[in-house]
Structures are given as C-alpha cells and as structure tokens.
Amino acid sequence: MVLSTAQEIKQETKDYIALATSLAQEFAKTAVERDIKGGSPTNELALLRKSGLLKLLIPKEYGGFGQTWVVALKVIREIAKVDGSLGQLLGYHYVNSTLPEFNGTSEQKARFYRETTRNNWFWGDAVNPRDPNLVLTQDGKNFRLNGTKNFATGSTGSDVIVATAARGYLENFSPTVPKHREALENLPLAVVPTHREGVIVNNDWDYIGQRQTDSGSVTFNQVLIYQDEILGDLNSLHPPSPFSSLVTPAFQAVFTNLYLGIALGAFEEGRQYTLSTSRPWIFSPAQTAAKDPYVIEEYGNLWVSLISTISHVDYVNSVLQSAWERGEYLTATERGETAVTISTAKVLSTRVALEVTNKIFEVMGARTAATKYRFDRFWRNVRTHTLHDPVAYKVHEVGDWVLNKQIPLFTIYT
C-alpha cells in the first residue's frame, strides 16, 4: 500500500522521534559520570553527528531531512529527558544553523545549508549581548573580529560559531558608548569557522548545571572575516524584518522544550526509583512506597502539572512552525503574538520544571540525596538555564499583551 503524503509525514515524524529516543537511551548510560566530569561531550556529539539529526531542519533540496520545528523541538525534548546539556547543544544548533535563512541572503542560505549537510557541521554561537561586544573593523574588502564573548554555547565541539559584533568600522564608533537599542536588535552576524586562526575557545565553563554545554568564553584575536560570512546586509541599520526577528521566539521555544524534557526525565527517574527502591514511611498504612496515599497524591499532582504543560508546549511548537512558514509575509503583529504565545509556555515550563525537579525528592525519600545518584542534576540543569533571561520579564510581556494589547519590541531576548 502506498502511503499518502500525510501518512508519510506522520511516519517520518515517528521515525525521528524514535531515533532521538534510541540516542537518549545510549546517552543515559553515562549521564551521571559525565555530569560529575563536566567538560565537552565529545563521544556524544559524535553520535549525534552520525545519527544525521544535525541536518533535521535543513530542506531536502540542500541535502537535509526537511523536517518541521514541531519535530525538531520534540527531538530536543527527548534528548533532554536524559541529558539537559545535550538537549541544549542540539537545540542551539538547530537555531544557529537556520540563521542563514532568518538573516542571510538567498545565496547565503543555499551556501551554508549545503555546507552544513555536506560536512555534517555542528553550529555553536557567541552572541551573548550582556557582554562587551565583539568589534568588527574594516580590513580592505574584508573585516577583522576582536574581543571576547562569554556563554558561547557549543563552542568547543563546533565547526562554525555564529558571532555578533558591534560595527567598529562606523565613524565616531566607540565600544564604550552607553547601551542603545542596536546592542539588542541590530548587530551584524558573522559565521566564523571555529578553527580559523585567532579563534581561541577557552574551555572555562564550570557551573552547577548544564555542565557539558561547552558554554565557556571564546576570544577572537584579529580573526579574518570575509564579507560573504556576514549574514544579510552589513550596512543596513534598519530594524530586522518580522521574519528575521523570529529567531528570538525560536530560541525561547527551544528553552521551553528543554525545560519540559528535563522535568519529564526527573519524573521518570523518580517514578522508577519509587517503584523499585523507596520505602514507605514508618507511619504509612501501605506496605510499599508506591501504595502510600501521600506518595500517590504527589505523583498525581506532578503529573497534572506535566501533562498540561506538554499539551500547551505542543500547541506552542505548532505556532512557531506556522510563523516560520509565513516567511517574509510574516507581519510585525503576527511575530509579536507568536513571541507572546511562546512566552506563556516559557513561563509555564520554567515553573513546572523547577517544581518537579525539586518535589521528586519528597516522593523518592531521604536516601536519594546521596551524591552517587546525582538526582539533583535535573534541578541544577533547570536552575542554571532558567537564569538565562528572567522569567519575570516574560510574565510582563504576557501581561502587557493581555491587558494592553502591546506586542513586545524585538530584542535578542524578546
């Protein structure tokens, strides 16, 4: 029987989710020891490359799998269930590798998509706007990039790094000028080969969570940047189009699925431990912890929070895909409403993930605080990454839209 197009798409989706689940099972075998070790997940990145998942979003005409954001975000969630670091690395790769479509010319889109599939590139970034900006200066027909960026996710194992830089070639430029909107909305984006002369990956990431995200600092010392490596119109000082500015909601959708995945992973590990190892409290009427009425109630509460979050996040993923499909026809209002909708899921997933990764200890029992289990890695991972941008400001965006119909202005965070 020949499958219809809709059936084929559904089957492909299942296949990629199944592939992610299979990889996650392999990653789970070393998750605890790698959390202790920190550093770069070299072997795991090699497995991701071999799987083909790095080219999941790239259109088939350029050698990719041509899948949707809905599929990609579910893949991130599956990986994050067992390893938040790898979920983050893959999620950032998906957004970074599509930046040529968000921000580049049609020629750049074709070039970088083809090179990514041909060379199986993994994309990292150095775009943190809270750091002193990198500075891009003129060097004949080309440019030089200088400075240091912190929180450069995926830097160590990457093939290319996307870097934002201030326009040092403009007259009267000073990197010490007080902050202005360009610092958040209109910086040039350069695609830089990680191993080009002058790129120094400092390998200095050492945080309580997300310990294998290669998110340390990167220094650029007189790094040559060719004109065609700068995405889009370098000389344009106009605000980005609604479609190119959709990159921020895309990142926020990645965060949302990352947090949900980590929470689901904590819940499942907690459930397995409760069934196999936990003991009922001395005053419990039950013979096993799994039959204790208070334990059952707590699992019920946690699952209600999780299942409602899953439903909303799945809806939000489809909203991002719809906006993406609008392309250059996407309006500013549509972009703003997409951003607000994704913000609702970002707020919800943050709250639920912090709740689940904390509460799960209460139903597993006191012995689960032993360091050998590293059950705390789920909470540490969520706690570390949810500080990326304050969730209170996401609540404000939602409230301003609901009350005043004010869509958020584009910045690298909104």
For each residue, the residues with C-beta under 8 A, 3 or more apart:
1:
2:
3: 7 8 11
4: 7 8
5: 8 9
6: 9 10
7: 3 4 10 11
8: 3 4 5 11 12
9: 5 6 12 13
10: 6 7 13 14
11: 3 7 8 14 15
12: 8 9 15 16 65 67 71
13: 9 10 16 17 67 70 71 74
14: 10 11 17 18
15: 11 12 18 19
16: 12 13 19 20 53 56 65 67 71 75
17: 13 14 20 21 71 74 75 78
18: 14 15 21 22
19: 15 16 22 23 51 53 75
20: 16 17 23 24 53 74 75 78 79
21: 17 18 24 25 78
22: 18 19 25 26
23: 19 20 26 27 47 48 51 53 79
24: 20 21 27 28 78 79 81 82 83
25: 21 22 28 29 82
26: 22 23 29 47
27: 23 24 30 31 44 47 79 82 83 86
28: 24 25 31 82 83
29: 25 26
30: 27 33 34 44
31: 27 28 34 35 82 83 377
32: 35 36 373 374 377
33: 30 36 37
34: 30 31 37 38 41 44 83 85 211 212
35: 31 32 38 211 212 374 377
36: 32 33 374
37: 33 34 211 212
38: 34 35 205 206 211 212
39: 203 211 212
40: 45 156 157 203 212 214
41: 34 44 45 83 85 86 89 157 212
42: 45 46 157
43: 46 47
44: 27 30 34 41 47 48 83 86 212
45: 40 41 42 48 49 89 122 157
46: 42 43 49 50
47: 23 26 27 43 44 50 51
48: 23 44 45 51 53 54 86 89 90 122
49: 45 46 54 120 122
50: 46 47
51: 19 23 47 48 54
52: 55 56 65
53: 16 19 20 23 48 56 75 90
54: 48 49 51 90 93 97 116 120 121 122
55: 52 58 63 64 65 116 117 120
56: 16 52 53 64 65 67 71 72 75 94
57: 64 65 67 68 69 72 94 97 98
58: 55 62 63 64 65 66 97 113 116 117
59: 62 64 66 113
60: 63 64 65 66
61: 66
62: 58 59 110 113 114 117
63: 55 58 60 113 114 117 118
64: 55 56 57 58 59 60 113 116 117
65: 12 16 52 55 56 57 58 60
66: 58 59 60 61
67: 12 13 16 56 57 71 72
68: 57 71 72 321
69: 57 72 73 250 253 317 320 321 324
70: 13 73 74 314 317 318 321
71: 12 13 16 17 56 67 68 74 75
72: 56 57 67 68 69 75 76 94
73: 69 70 76 77 91 253 254 257 317 320
74: 13 17 20 70 71 77 78 257 317
75: 16 17 19 20 53 56 71 72 78 79 90
76: 72 73 79 80 87 90 91 94 254 257 258 261
77: 73 74 80 81 87 257 258 260 261 264
78: 17 20 21 24 74 75 81 261
79: 20 23 24 27 75 76 82 83 86 87 90 261
80: 76 77 83 84 86 87 88 257 258 260 261 262 265
81: 24 77 78 87 261 262 264 265 268
82: 24 25 27 28 31 79 265
83: 24 27 28 31 34 41 44 79 80 86 87 212
84: 80 87 88 209 210 258 261 262 265 377 378 381 382 385
85: 34 41 88 89 210 211 212 213 381
86: 27 41 44 48 79 80 83 89 90 212
87: 76 77 79 80 81 83 84 90 91 257 258 261 262
88: 80 84 85 91 92 153 210 213 254 258 385
89: 41 45 48 85 86 92 93 122 153 154 157 212 213 214
90: 48 53 54 75 76 79 86 87 93 94
91: 73 76 87 88 94 95 254 255 257 258
92: 88 89 95 96 123 124 125 153 154 251 254
93: 54 89 90 96 97 122 123 124 154
94: 56 57 72 76 90 91 97 98 254
95: 91 92 98 99 247 250 251 254
96: 92 93 99 123 124 125 154 162
97: 54 57 58 93 94 100 112 116 121 123
98: 57 94 95 101 102 247 250
99: 95 96 102 103 104 162 189 191 231 247
100: 97 103 104 108 109 111 112 113 191 231
101: 98 104 109 113
102: 98 99 243 244 246 247 250
103: 99 100 189 231 232 240 244 247
104: 99 100 101 107 108 109 112 231 232
105: 108 109 231 232
106: 109 110
107: 104 110 111 228
108: 100 104 105 111 112 228 231 232
109: 100 101 104 105 106 112 113
110: 62 106 107 113 114
111: 100 107 108 114 115 228
112: 97 100 104 108 109 115 116 191
113: 58 59 62 63 64 100 101 109 110 116 117
114: 62 63 110 111 117 118
115: 111 112 118 119 121
116: 54 55 58 64 97 112 113 119 120 121 123
117: 55 58 62 63 64 113 114 120
118: 63 114 115
119: 115 116 159
120: 49 54 55 116 117
121: 54 97 115 116 159 160
122: 45 48 49 54 89 93 154 157 158 159
123: 92 93 96 97 116 154 158 159 160 161 162
124: 92 93 96 152 153 154 155 156 157 158 160 161 162 194 214
125: 92 96 152 153 154 161 162 163
126: 134 149 152 155 161 162 163 164 218 220
127: 149 162 163 164 189 412
128: 131 149 150 151 152
129: 133 164 183 184 187 411 412 413
130:
131: 128 148 149 150 151
132: 147 148 175
133: 129 147 164 165 166 175 183 187
134: 126 145 146 147 148 149 163 164 165 166 220
135: 145 146 147 165 166 168 175
136: 143 144 145 165 166 167 168 169 188 190 225 230
137: 143 144 146 168 169
138: 143 144 169
139: 142 143 144 224
140:
141: 227
142: 139 224 225 226 227
143: 136 137 138 139 169 190 224 225 226 227 230
144: 136 137 138 139 222 223 224 225
145: 134 135 136 163 165 190 192 198 220 222 223 225
146: 134 135 137 220 221 222 223
147: 132 133 134 135 165 219 220
148: 131 132 134 217 218 219 220
149: 126 127 128 131 134 152 163 217 218 220
150: 128 131 216 217
151: 128 131 215 216 217
152: 124 125 126 128 149 155 161 201 214 215 216 217 218
153: 88 89 92 124 125 213 214 215
154: 89 92 93 96 122 123 124 125 157 158 161 213 214 215
155: 124 126 152 158 161 194 201 214 215 216 218
156: 40 124 201 203 214 216
157: 40 41 42 45 89 122 124 154 214
158: 122 123 124 154 155 161 194 214
159: 119 121 122 123 193 194
160: 121 123 124 191 192 193 194
161: 123 124 125 126 152 154 155 158 191 192 194 199 218
162: 96 99 123 124 125 126 127 189 190 191 192
163: 125 126 127 134 145 149 189 190 192 218 220
164: 126 127 129 133 134 187 188 189 190 412
165: 133 134 135 136 145 147 168 187 188 190
166: 133 134 135 136 173 175 182 183 187
167: 136 170 173 188
168: 135 136 137 165 173 175
169: 136 137 138 143 173
170: 167 173
171:
172:
173: 166 167 168 169 170 177
174: 177
175: 132 133 135 166 168
176:
177: 173 174 180
178:
179: 183
180: 177 183
181: 184 185 186 411
182: 166 185 186 187 237
183: 129 133 166 179 180 187
184: 129 181 411 412 413
185: 181 182 239 240 245 409 410 411 412
186: 181 182 237 238 239 240
187: 129 133 164 165 166 182 183 412
188: 136 164 165 167 230 231 234
189: 99 103 127 162 163 164 230 231 232
190: 136 143 145 162 163 164 165 225 229 230 231
191: 99 100 112 160 161 162 229 230 231
192: 145 160 161 162 163 196 199 220 223 225 229
193: 159 160 196 199
194: 124 155 158 159 160 161 199 201
195: 199
196: 192 193 199 223 224
197: 223 224
198: 145 220 221 222 223 224
199: 161 192 193 194 195 196 218 219 220 221 223
200: 218 219 220 221
201: 152 155 156 194 216 218
202: 216 217 218 219
203: 39 40 156 214 216
204: 216 217
205: 38 211 213 214 215 216
206: 38 211 216
207: 210 211 215 384
208: 211 380 383 384
209: 84 377 379 380 381 382 383 384 385
210: 84 85 88 207 213 215 381 384 385
211: 34 35 37 38 39 85 205 206 207 208
212: 34 35 37 38 39 40 41 44 83 85 86 89
213: 85 88 89 153 154 205 210
214: 40 89 124 152 153 154 155 156 157 158 203 205
215: 151 152 153 154 155 205 207 210
216: 150 151 152 155 156 201 202 203 204 205 206
217: 148 149 150 151 152 202 204
218: 126 148 149 152 155 161 163 199 200 201 202
219: 147 148 199 200 202
220: 126 134 145 146 147 148 149 163 192 198 199 200 223
221: 146 198 199 200
222: 144 145 146 198
223: 144 145 146 192 196 197 198 199 220
224: 139 142 143 144 196 197 198
225: 136 142 143 144 145 190 192 229 230
226: 142 143 229
227: 141 142 143 230 234
228: 107 108 111
229: 190 191 192 225 226
230: 136 143 188 189 190 191 225 227 234
231: 99 100 103 104 105 108 188 189 190 191
232: 103 104 105 108 189 236 244
233: 236
234: 188 227 230
235:
236: 232 233
237: 182 186
238: 186
239: 185 186 245 410
240: 103 185 186 244 245 410
241: 244 245 328 330
242: 245 246 330 331 332 334 335
243: 102 246 326 327 328 330 335
244: 102 103 232 240 241 247
245: 185 239 240 241 242 248 335 410
246: 102 242 243 249 250 320 323 324 330 335 338
247: 95 98 99 102 103 244 250 251
248: 245 251 252 339 410 411 412 413 414
249: 246 252 253 320 323 335 338 339 342
250: 69 95 98 102 246 247 253 254 320 324
251: 92 95 247 248 254 255
252: 248 249 255 256 339 342 343 346 394
253: 69 73 249 250 256 257 316 317 320 342 345
254: 73 76 88 91 92 94 95 250 251 257 258
255: 91 251 252 258 259 346 349 385 388
256: 252 253 259 260 313 316 342 345 346 349
257: 73 74 76 77 80 87 91 253 254 260 261 313 317 349
258: 76 77 80 84 87 88 91 254 255 261 262 385
259: 255 256 262 263 349 350 352 353 382 385 386
260: 77 80 256 257 263 264 306 309 310 313 349 352 353
261: 76 77 78 79 80 81 84 87 257 258 264 265
262: 80 81 84 87 258 259 265 266 353 357 378 381 382
263: 259 260 266 267 306 309 349 352 353 356 357 378 382
264: 77 81 260 261 267 268 306 310
265: 80 81 82 84 261 262 268 269 378
266: 262 263 269 270 356 357 360 375 378 379
267: 263 264 270 271 302 303 306 356 360
268: 81 264 265 271 272
269: 265 266 272 273 360 375 378
270: 266 267 273 274 360 363 364 375
271: 267 268 274 275 299
272: 268 269 275 276
273: 269 270 276 277 278 364 368 375
274: 270 271 277 278 289 290 295 299 363 364
275: 271 272 278 290
276: 272 273
277: 273 274 364 367
278: 273 274 275 289 290 295 363 364 365
279: 289 365
280: 284 286 287 288 289 291 292 295
281: 284 292
282:
283:
284: 280 281 289 292 294
285: 292 293
286: 280 289 290 291 292 293
287: 280 291
288: 280 291 292
289: 274 278 279 280 284 286 292 295 363 365
290: 274 275 278 286 295 296
291: 280 286 287 288 295 296
292: 280 281 284 285 286 288 289 295 296
293: 285 286 296 297
294: 284 297 298
295: 274 278 280 289 290 291 292 298 299 363
296: 290 291 292 293 299 300
297: 293 294 300 301
298: 294 295 301 302 359 362 363
299: 271 274 295 296 302 303 363
300: 296 297 303 304
301: 297 298 304 305
302: 267 298 299 305 306 355 356 359 360
303: 267 299 300 306 307
304: 300 301 307 308
305: 301 302 308 309 352 355 356
306: 260 263 264 267 302 303 309 310 352 356
307: 303 304 310 311
308: 304 305 311 312
309: 260 263 305 306 312 313 345 348 349 352
310: 260 264 306 307 313 314
311: 307 308 314 315
312: 308 309 315 316 344 345 348
313: 256 257 260 309 310 316 317 345 348 349
314: 70 310 311 317 318
315: 311 312 318 319
316: 253 256 312 313 319 320 341 342 344 345
317: 69 70 73 74 253 257 313 314 320 321
318: 70 314 315 321 322
319: 315 316 322 323 338 341 342
320: 69 73 246 249 250 253 316 317 323 324 338 342
321: 68 69 70 317 318 324 325
322: 318 319 325 326 338
323: 246 249 319 320 326 330 334 335 338
324: 69 246 250 320 321 327
325: 321 322
326: 243 322 323 329 330 334
327: 243 324 330
328: 241 243
329: 326
330: 241 242 243 246 323 326 327 334 335
331: 242 334 335
332: 242 335 336 407
333: 336 337 407
334: 242 323 326 330 331 337 338
335: 242 243 245 246 249 323 330 331 332 338 339 407 410
336: 332 333 339 340 401 407 408
337: 333 334 340 341 401 407
338: 246 249 319 320 322 323 334 335 341 342
339: 248 249 252 335 336 342 343 397 407 408 414
340: 336 337 343 344 397 398 401 407 408
341: 316 319 337 338 344 345
342: 249 252 253 256 316 319 320 338 339 345 346
343: 252 339 340 346 347 394 397 398 408
344: 312 316 340 341 347 348 398
345: 253 256 309 312 313 316 341 342 348 349
346: 252 255 256 342 343 349 350 391 394
347: 343 344 350 351 391 394 395 398
348: 309 312 313 344 345 351 352
349: 255 256 257 259 260 263 309 313 345 346 352 353
350: 259 346 347 353 354 382 386 391
351: 347 348 354 355 391
352: 259 260 263 305 306 309 348 349 355 356
353: 259 260 262 263 349 350 356 357 382 386
354: 350 351 357 358 379 382 383 386
355: 302 305 351 352 358 359
356: 263 266 267 302 305 306 352 353 359 360
357: 262 263 266 353 354 360 378 379 381 382
358: 354 355 361 379
359: 298 302 355 356 362 363
360: 266 267 269 270 302 356 357 363 364 375 378
361: 358 364 365 368 369 375
362: 298 359
363: 270 274 278 289 295 298 299 359 360
364: 270 273 274 277 278 360 361 367 368 375
365: 278 279 289 361 368
366: 369
367: 277 364 370
368: 273 361 364 365 373 375
369: 361 366 375 376
370: 367 373
371: 374
372:
373: 32 368 370
374: 32 35 36 371 377
375: 266 269 270 273 360 361 364 368 369 378
376: 369 379 380
377: 31 32 35 84 209 374 380 381
378: 84 262 263 265 266 269 357 360 375 381 382
379: 209 266 354 357 358 376 382 383
380: 208 209 376 377 383 384
381: 84 85 209 210 262 357 377 378 384 385
382: 84 209 259 262 263 350 353 354 357 378 379 385 386
383: 208 209 354 379 380 386 387
384: 207 208 209 210 380 381 387
385: 84 88 209 210 255 258 259 381 382 388
386: 259 350 353 354 382 383 391
387: 383 384 390
388: 255 385
389: 393 394 413
390: 387 393 394
391: 346 347 350 351 386 394 395
392: 395 396
393: 389 390 396 397 413 414
394: 252 343 346 347 389 390 391 397 398
395: 347 391 392 398 399
396: 392 393 399 400
397: 339 340 343 393 394 400 401 408 414
398: 340 343 344 347 394 395 401 402
399: 395 396 402 403
400: 396 397 403 404 406 408
401: 336 337 340 397 398 404 405 406 407 408
402: 398 399
403: 399 400
404: 400 401
405: 401
406: 400 401
407: 332 333 335 336 337 339 340 401
408: 336 339 340 343 397 400 401 414
409: 185 414
410: 185 239 240 245 248 335 414
411: 129 181 184 185 248 414
412: 127 129 164 184 185 187 248
413: 129 184 248 389 393
414: 248 339 393 397 408 409 410 411
